[in-house]
């Protein structure tokens, strides 16, 4: 059994817990997300089928990081060659709260330095930073000087389903729309022959998410990229 973490907006944790449990994972709600345990297939199922998750993370290490040097040392202790090639493209998301390190961008820089230095020293080459669609995306969370460093299996946020070509100003995120529809018991209403009406329709997010639910189409079916594709632990046959 492997531990994973799926992020979501606050207030959606119980819905996401039930969704992941329905996919066969052992799920427990947390703050702004759900911890779940299972096999790699459960993480793949979450990436493909979850309508509510923002990201699916695989924690790689947890360690004390009371200062920048400790953060660097904790990251450097990981053998990165087991996770990706030394010349991949890389992005790092970082957030800090109630910690001596208060700036997320500074924390991300220290993570990058540790990864790059290890790759350069061992292989003579280094990852290149690519923020839009990197081969590997790492996620760092610092809370009370405790660091959790994870591999982002989703890559780009899962609310980006792949069907939206254009968007208006401040569009409703797809996972929030899905949560609204679940709270309104739309799947049950559809099963009973009901219809869905959005009288304030803008870019059609609620209606499209409602249609995907009614047709039982996997939320991530049209996504062209997932973060696990560049990971050396990726099981391509299992994914297929």
PEDATA-V294917 format. One record per run of one state. SS is the DSSP state (@ for helix, = for strand, . for the rest). FROM is the first residue (numbers start at 1). LEN is the number of residues. Records with the same first field share a line. If there is no record, write none. Layout:
SS = FROM-LEN + FROM-LEN
This chain:
. = 1-1 + 8-5 + 23-3 + 31-2 + 39-1 + 50-6 + 65-3 + 77-3 + 83-6 + 98-6 + 124-4 + 130-6 + 144-2 + 153-21 + 184-2 + 192-13 + 215-12 + 231-5 + 240-1
= = 2-6 + 26-5 + 33-6 + 56-9 + 89-9 + 128-2 + 136-8 + 146-7
@ = 13-10 + 40-10 + 68-9 + 80-3 + 104-20 + 174-10 + 186-6 + 205-10 + 227-4 + 236-4
